Amino acid sequence: MNVLSGKGLGLSVLSSVLFALMPVYFVWLAPLDGLQVVALRVVWSLPMVLLLVVVLREGKALLATLKRLVREPRLCLAIPAAALLMGIQWWVFVWATMNGEAMAMSLGYFLLPLAIVLTGRLVYGERLRPLQRLAVGCALLGVINEVWVTGALSWVSLLPVLGYPPYFVLRRWMAVDALSGFVLEMCCLLPFALLALHWFSPSLILQQTPWLWALLPGLGLLSAIAFAAMLASSRMLPLSLFGILSYVEPALLVFVALYVLGEQLPEGAIWTYGPIWLAVAWVCLDSARLLRKQLRRAPAAP
């Protein structure tokens, strides 16, 4: 995939901004614990993504995907596997935010783009342009400094690195559009979410704090839009570029952790986040230059 998609770039940035805002939303739901929030997120995401299917007139695409399930039984195994991988990421994201581990989580998301770029190189044979190689090298310096300072990688940091690359590869292999795939993944997770809500019922908390009911539809809508945008951009862009753009999210997560959640910036953090922000700036510059070249080469409309 050599052609740069401006729409894919926009969707990638949108998903990063929305994901960075989610920890703030989770803090508002603080009377609930992490498992309850994840379960409610699944329950409310399904109707919200179905609403998006209707609003965006993607019903035919969803119907076509359902027909593929009959013709291609392998999808009946792939979709639950993708749902499991995503469900694990949802849980660790919420748990880390609500247990003072947002900085550790952000480190995992700083490592994730490197894993995605490596996946794109090994699985799809994608090549990096000079500025992209410079950006990866610069970001790698920041990550190495962070590992050197902290001395270890926690499981919170490792789960995104190990879980998301196979998820994106699996989603590309399935060749299912973003919204349809998200609907099916939510359907797979729904029974487990309902079971969790039965065992760890939030009814007493919701009775004591009824204003939480007003936040739950927004939780589902925010999740649906963010994941649909992320999945769509992952299919529109080369996986290597998609991986580099993924640095936007953890950079924003650090800002949220410091100025919204009140966590402390570790000593020497400028040597971690400075190179990473510089890498983000380089990849944005490289993408803008390539997109401008493509627009100049595009034939004029008759």
Stockholm file with secondary structure:
# STOCKHOLM 1.0

chainA/1-302         MNVLSGKGLGLSVLSSVLFALMPVYFVWLAPLDGLQVVALRVVWSLPMVLLLVVVLREGKALLATLKRLVREPRLCLAIPAAALLMGIQWWVFVWATMNGEAMAMSLGYFLLPLAIVLTGRLVYGERLRPLQRLAVGCALLGVINEVWVTGALSWVSLLPVLGYPPYFVLRRWMAVDALSGFVLEMCCLLPFALLALHWFSPSLILQQTPWLWALLPGLGLLSAIAFAAMLASSRMLPLSLFGILSYVEPALLVFVALYVLGEQLPEGAIWTYGPIWLAVAWVCLDSARLLRKQLRRAPAAP
#=GR chainA/1-302 SS CCSCCHHHHHHHHHHHHHHHHHHHHHHHTTTSCHHHHHHHHHHHHHHHHHHHHHHTTCHHHHHHHHHHHHHCTTHHHHHHHHHHHHHHHHHHHHHHHHTTCHHHHHHHHHHHHHHHHHHHHHHHCCCCCHHHHHHHHHHHHHHHHHHHHHCSCCHHHHHHHHHHHHHHHHHHHHTCCHHHHHHHHHHHHHHHHHHHHHHTCCHHHHHHCTTHHHHHHHHHHHHHHHHHHHHHHHHHSCHHHHHHHTTHHHHHHHHHHHHTSCCCCCTTTHHHHHHHHHHHHHHHHHHHHHHHHHHHHSCCCC
#=GC SS_cons         CCSCCHHHHHHHHHHHHHHHHHHHHHHHTTTSCHHHHHHHHHHHHHHHHHHHHHHTTCHHHHHHHHHHHHHCTTHHHHHHHHHHHHHHHHHHHHHHHHTTCHHHHHHHHHHHHHHHHHHHHHHHCCCCCHHHHHHHHHHHHHHHHHHHHHCSCCHHHHHHHHHHHHHHHHHHHHTCCHHHHHHHHHHHHHHHHHHHHHHTCCHHHHHHCTTHHHHHHHHHHHHHHHHHHHHHHHHHSCHHHHHHHTTHHHHHHHHHHHHTSCCCCCTTTHHHHHHHHHHHHHHHHHHHHHHHHHHHHSCCCC
//
